[in-house]
Amino acid sequence: METFSRLRLREKLRLPLFRNALYLMLHNVFQGVIGLAFWVVAARFSSTEDVGLASAAISAMLLLSLLATPGLDYAIIRFLPNAKENSNIMINSCLTISGFTSIVLALIFILGLDLWSPALIFLRQNPWYFCAFVLFTTGWTVYALIGKVFIAKRSAGYTLAQGMIFNITRLALVVLLPAFFYAFGILASWGIATIVAFIIGAFLFLRLVQSGYFPLPTVNRAIIARMMRFSLANYIVSLLWFAPTFILPLMVVNILDAESNAYFYVAWSLASVLFAIPISASFSLFAEGSIDEKNLDRNAKKSLVFTLAIIIPAILVIVFLGDKILLLFTSAYSENGTSLLRILVLSCLPLSITNIYFGFKRAKMQMGSVIALNAFMAVSTLALSWALLPRMGIQGAGVAWLSSQCLTALAVILLWRLRRGKRQLI
């Protein structure tokens, strides 16, 4: 029986759909585990206030990077496999546009801190911190985009390798830098690791999967114009999907305080390890569907079963052992973050349904319902969080997130049933 199971596993992993999904899951789980270790070290050797400020600064950096990539990360997965002789120009055009945009947005963010995040004003008071934040934001933007190129090339193993370089480097640096630079030291550990991983990914890994590639500033208007409609639709979706992830820490630090945000951010980071499992399966389904649309329905069902088989045991582990895991950060994190963590991980079940649906629709380039569902999810999560945070503390954000995910998944199920009913009529 055991031999039979191993043979079935090997057979599944020969298929790009499952192989790339597994690589992406390993990447995200490894990133999540090292991320937890990163925050454990930060929590052990830095004040709670420094952890809260650094986590808010990192959230801002990630949000700016998202804004700087106008859906090109998804467009490159959809269009790169068929780009042929223009593939290198396509990659460099996407990197150039996103990199330049991230510089502009980071400058605007720093200059407007009085308006949107006074708690992070320390980033503007030191010119070195100012310049470093801009550099780190740009580095994360192009680093993340390179990972999507590997997915498009059915070479997600390099996404895993690049991620391992980033994660090991940031973990090593966070042991040293916060002792000298406090909250900025935590941010710098993350940022410097990003730059290192980007350089290796762009100048080594990309050249292994993309023949004749060399990173050069390039903008080919014709190529970008062909990608732009699909790109902008996914840009809207990305902004809506990640809005709670990046805005909630800023909301918590300003509505509550930096200490509460430290507890919130650690619980969210741990739950995000599980969030990454269905997201990885969705990306793999999207990439495979962009190449082979004939088997998309069958692959969507396989992806959902594959995801649930992994996610359900993981949810049970976190529900029963989450308080013990949070003790790694100190007892204060366990006491204040366990309830939130349990609420968040329960959302992985509806999240699995919605993300497989999103991957299916992206492969078909049918973005209307994807935009509408993500808009509902983002608005409901943020609006409920705004109302519940003053009354329930950080648990209010968890209740808002879980509620929006359940309602969105219910809408997806209704849409699937409606689609199946129409096909039967035909």
C-alpha positions in Angstrom: 0.0 0.0 0.0 2.8 2.4 0.9 4.7 1.6 -2.3 1.5 2.1 -4.3 1.0 5.6 -2.6 4.6 6.5 -3.5 4.1 5.5 -7.1 0.9 7.6 -7.3 2.7 10.6 -5.8 5.6 10.2 -8.3 3.1 9.9 -11.1 1.3 13.1 -10.0 4.5 15.0 -9.6 5.5 14.3 -13.2 2.6 16.6 -14.2 3.5 20.3 -14.4 0.2 21.2 -12.7 1.1 19.3 -9.4 4.9 19.7 -9.7 4.8 23.5 -9.9 2.1 23.7 -7.3 4.2 21.7 -4.9 7.3 23.8 -5.6 5.2 26.9 -4.9 3.8 25.5 -1.8 7.2 24.5 -0.5 8.4 28.0 -1.4 5.6 29.6 0.5 5.7 27.3 3.5 9.5 27.7 3.7 9.0 31.4 3.5 6.3 31.3 6.1 8.4 29.2 8.5 11.5 31.3 8.1 9.3 34.3 8.4 8.1 33.1 11.7 11.6 32.5 12.8 12.5 36.0 11.6 9.8 37.5 13.8 10.7 35.2 16.7 14.2 36.6 16.7 12.9 40.1 16.2 10.5 39.7 19.1 13.2 38.2 21.4 15.8 40.8 20.8 13.7 44.0 20.1 11.1 45.8 21.9 7.4 45.2 21.1 7.2 48.8 19.8 10.1 48.3 17.4 8.5 45.1 16.1 5.2 46.9 15.6 6.8 49.8 13.7 9.0 47.5 11.6 6.1 45.3 10.7 4.0 48.3 9.6 7.0 49.6 7.6 7.4 46.2 5.8 3.6 46.1 5.1 3.9 49.6 3.6 6.8 48.4 1.4 4.9 45.4 0.2 1.9 47.4 -0.6 3.9 49.9 -2.6 5.5 47.1 -4.5 2.0 45.7 -5.3 0.9 49.2 -6.5 4.0 49.4 -8.7 3.3 46.2 -10.7 0.2 47.1 -12.7 -0.8 43.5 -13.1 2.3 42.6 -15.1 3.1 39.7 -12.7 -0.1 37.9 -13.8 0.2 39.1 -17.5 3.7 37.6 -17.7 2.4 34.2 -16.6 -0.4 34.4 -19.3 1.7 35.7 -22.2 5.3 34.7 -21.7 4.8 31.0 -22.7 3.8 32.1 -26.2 6.1 35.1 -26.6 8.9 33.1 -28.4 11.5 35.5 -29.8 10.2 38.5 -27.9 10.3 36.8 -24.5 13.5 38.5 -23.2 12.2 41.9 -24.3 8.9 41.2 -22.5 10.6 40.3 -19.3 12.9 43.4 -19.3 10.0 45.7 -20.2 7.9 44.4 -17.2 10.9 44.7 -14.8 11.7 48.2 -16.0 8.1 49.6 -15.8 7.5 48.0 -12.4 10.9 49.1 -11.0 10.6 52.7 -12.1 7.0 52.9 -10.8 8.1 51.6 -7.4 10.7 54.3 -7.0 8.1 57.0 -7.7 5.6 55.5 -5.3 8.1 55.0 -2.5 9.1 58.7 -2.7 5.5 59.8 -2.6 4.9 57.5 0.4 7.9 58.9 2.4 7.0 62.5 1.6 3.4 62.0 2.7 3.9 60.1 5.9 2.3 62.9 7.9 -0.9 62.2 6.1 -1.2 58.4 5.8 1.0 56.9 8.5 2.5 59.3 11.1 3.7 56.3 13.2 6.4 55.7 10.5 7.7 59.2 10.4 11.1 57.9 11.5 11.7 56.7 8.0 11.8 60.4 6.8 13.9 61.8 9.6 17.1 60.0 8.6 18.2 60.4 5.0 19.9 57.0 5.0 16.6 55.4 6.1 14.8 57.4 3.4 17.0 56.2 0.6 17.1 52.6 1.9 13.3 52.4 2.0 13.1 53.4 -1.6 15.8 50.9 -2.6 14.2 48.1 -0.6 10.7 48.8 -2.2 12.2 48.7 -5.7 14.2 45.5 -4.9 11.1 43.7 -3.6 9.1 44.7 -6.7 11.5 43.2 -9.2 12.4 40.2 -7.0 8.7 39.2 -6.8 8.2 39.7 -10.6 11.1 37.4 -11.4 9.4 34.7 -9.4 6.4 34.9 -11.7 8.7 34.4 -14.7 9.8 31.1 -13.3 6.2 30.1 -12.9 5.4 31.0 -16.5 8.3 28.9 -17.6 7.1 25.8 -15.6 10.3 26.2 -13.6 8.9 27.0 -10.1 11.8 25.2 -8.6 13.8 28.4 -9.2 11.2 30.4 -7.4 11.8 28.1 -4.4 15.6 28.5 -4.7 15.4 32.3 -5.0 13.1 32.3 -2.0 15.4 30.2 0.1 18.2 32.7 -0.6 16.0 35.6 0.5 14.8 33.8 3.6 18.1 32.5 4.9 19.7 35.9 4.4 17.0 37.9 6.2 17.1 35.4 9.1 20.9 35.8 9.4 20.7 39.6 9.3 17.9 40.0 11.8 20.2 38.5 14.4 22.6 41.4 14.0 21.0 44.6 12.6 18.2 45.4 15.1 20.8 45.6 17.9 22.3 48.7 16.1 19.4 50.2 14.2 16.3 49.1 16.2 13.1 49.1 14.2 14.9 50.1 11.0 17.3 47.2 11.6 14.4 44.7 11.2 13.3 46.5 8.0 16.9 46.5 6.7 17.3 42.8 7.3 14.3 42.2 5.1 15.4 44.7 2.5 19.0 43.7 2.1 18.0 40.0 1.7 15.6 41.1 -1.0 18.4 42.8 -3.0 20.7 39.8 -2.7 18.0 37.4 -3.9 17.1 39.7 -6.8 20.7 39.9 -8.0 21.1 36.1 -8.0 17.7 35.5 -9.5 18.2 38.1 -12.3 21.8 37.4 -13.2 21.9 33.6 -12.6 18.6 31.7 -12.4 16.8 33.6 -15.1 19.6 32.9 -17.6 19.3 29.2 -16.8 15.6 29.1 -17.8 15.5 31.8 -20.4 17.9 31.4 -23.3 20.1 34.5 -24.0 18.6 36.6 -21.2 20.4 39.5 -19.6 18.7 42.2 -17.5 18.6 45.6 -19.3 16.3 48.6 -18.9 13.9 48.2 -21.7 10.3 49.3 -22.6 8.7 47.8 -25.7 5.4 49.7 -26.1 3.9 47.2 -28.6 4.4 44.2 -26.3 3.2 46.1 -23.2 0.1 47.3 -25.1 -0.9 43.7 -26.0 -0.6 42.7 -22.3 -2.2 45.8 -20.8 -6.0 44.9 -20.9 -5.4 41.6 -19.1 -2.7 43.2 -16.9 -4.9 46.0 -15.7 -7.8 43.7 -14.8 -5.4 41.6 -12.7 -3.9 44.8 -11.2 -7.3 45.7 -9.9 -7.8 42.2 -8.5 -4.3 42.2 -6.9 -5.0 45.6 -5.2 -8.3 44.3 -3.9 -7.0 40.9 -2.8 -3.9 42.3 -1.0 -5.5 45.4 0.4 -6.5 43.8 3.7 -3.0 42.1 4.0 -1.2 45.4 3.7 -3.7 47.9 5.1 -4.8 46.0 8.2 -1.4 46.4 10.0 -1.4 50.1 9.2 -5.0 50.2 10.5 -4.1 48.3 13.7 -1.0 50.4 14.5 -3.0 53.7 14.1 -6.4 52.7 15.6 -4.9 50.6 18.5 -1.1 50.9 19.0 2.3 49.5 17.9 2.2 46.7 20.6 -1.2 45.4 19.4 0.1 45.5 15.8 3.0 43.3 16.9 0.6 40.6 18.1 -1.6 41.0 15.1 1.2 40.8 12.6 2.8 37.7 14.1 -0.6 35.9 14.1 -1.3 37.0 10.5 2.2 35.9 9.4 1.6 32.4 10.8 -1.8 32.1 9.2 -0.3 33.3 5.9 1.7 30.1 5.8 -1.6 28.3 5.3 -3.0 31.0 3.0 -0.1 30.3 0.7 -1.2 26.7 0.0 -4.4 27.5 -2.0 -2.7 30.5 -3.6 0.1 28.3 -4.8 -2.3 25.8 -6.3 -4.2 28.7 -8.0 -1.0 30.0 -9.6 -0.1 26.6 -10.9 -3.6 26.1 -12.3 -3.4 29.5 -14.0 0.0 28.8 -15.5 -1.0 25.3 -16.7 -4.3 26.6 -18.1 -2.5 29.3 -20.0 -0.7 26.6 -21.9 -3.4 23.8 -22.0 -6.9 25.3 -21.7 -8.6 22.1 -23.0 -8.1 20.3 -19.6 -8.8 23.3 -17.5 -12.1 22.1 -15.9 -10.5 18.8 -15.0 -7.4 20.4 -13.6 -9.5 22.8 -11.5 -11.2 19.9 -9.8 -7.8 18.2 -9.3 -6.3 21.4 -7.8 -9.1 21.8 -5.3 -8.9 18.2 -4.1 -5.1 18.5 -3.9 -5.4 21.7 -1.9 -8.0 20.5 0.5 -6.0 17.3 1.2 -3.1 19.4 2.4 -4.9 22.3 4.0 -7.3 20.5 6.3 -4.6 18.7 8.4 -2.7 21.9 8.5 -5.7 23.8 9.9 -6.2 21.2 12.6 -2.5 21.4 13.7 -2.7 25.2 14.0 -6.1 25.2 15.8 -4.8 22.8 18.5 -1.2 23.8 18.7 -1.3 27.5 17.7 -0.9 28.7 21.3 2.2 26.6 21.7 3.7 27.8 18.5 3.2 31.4 19.5 5.1 30.8 22.8 8.2 30.8 20.6 7.7 34.6 20.4 7.1 34.9 24.2 4.1 34.3 26.4 2.7 37.7 25.6 2.3 36.8 21.9 0.6 33.5 22.8 -1.8 35.2 25.3 -2.8 38.0 22.9 -2.5 36.3 19.5 -3.9 32.8 19.8 -7.6 33.6 19.4 -6.9 35.7 16.3 -4.7 33.0 14.9 -7.5 30.3 15.2 -10.0 32.6 13.6 -7.7 33.3 10.7 -6.7 29.7 9.9 -10.4 28.7 9.7 -10.7 31.0 6.7 -8.4 28.7 4.7 -11.3 26.5 3.7 -13.4 29.1 2.0 -10.1 30.7 0.7 -9.2 27.5 -1.1 -12.5 27.5 -3.0 -12.2 31.1 -4.1 -8.5 30.9 -5.2 -9.0 27.8 -7.4 -11.9 29.7 -9.0 -9.7 32.7 -9.5 -7.0 30.6 -11.1 -9.6 29.0 -13.5 -11.0 32.4 -14.5 -7.6 34.0 -15.1 -6.6 31.1 -17.4 -9.8 31.8 -19.4 -9.1 35.6 -19.3 -12.6 36.1 -17.8 -12.0 38.7 -15.1 -15.4 40.3 -14.4 -16.5 38.0 -11.6 -13.0 37.9 -10.2 -12.9 41.7 -9.9 -16.4 41.8 -8.3 -15.7 39.1 -5.7 -12.3 40.6 -4.7 -13.9 44.0 -4.4 -16.6 42.6 -2.1 -14.0 40.8 0.0 -11.7 43.8 0.4 -14.4 46.3 1.2 -16.2 44.1 3.6 -13.0 43.1 5.4 -11.7 46.6 5.8 -15.1 48.1 6.7 -15.8 45.5 9.3 -12.3 45.8 10.7 -12.7 49.5 11.1 -15.9 49.0 13.0 -14.7 46.0 15.1 -11.1 46.9 16.0 -12.1 49.5 18.7 -14.6 47.1 20.2 -12.9 43.7 19.9 -9.2 44.5 19.5 -7.2 42.6 17.0 -9.8 39.7 17.0 -12.1 42.1 15.3 -9.9 42.1 12.2 -9.9 38.3 12.2 -13.7 38.1 12.4 -14.0 40.6 9.5 -11.6 38.5 7.4 -13.3 35.2 8.1 -16.7 36.6 7.4 -15.7 38.1 4.1 -14.0 34.9 3.0 -17.0 32.7 3.8 -19.4 35.0 1.9 -17.1 35.2 -1.1 -16.8 31.4 -1.2 -20.5 31.0 -1.0 -20.8 33.3 -4.0 -18.2 31.2 -5.9 -20.2 28.0 -5.2 -23.4 29.7 -6.6 -21.5 30.9 -9.7 -20.1 27.4 -10.3 -23.6 25.8 -10.0 -25.0 28.4 -12.3 -22.3 27.7 -14.9 -22.8 24.0 -14.7 -26.6 24.4 -15.1 -26.1 26.5 -18.2 -23.7 23.9 -19.7 -26.3 21.1 -19.1 -29.0 23.2 -20.9 -26.7 23.5 -23.8 
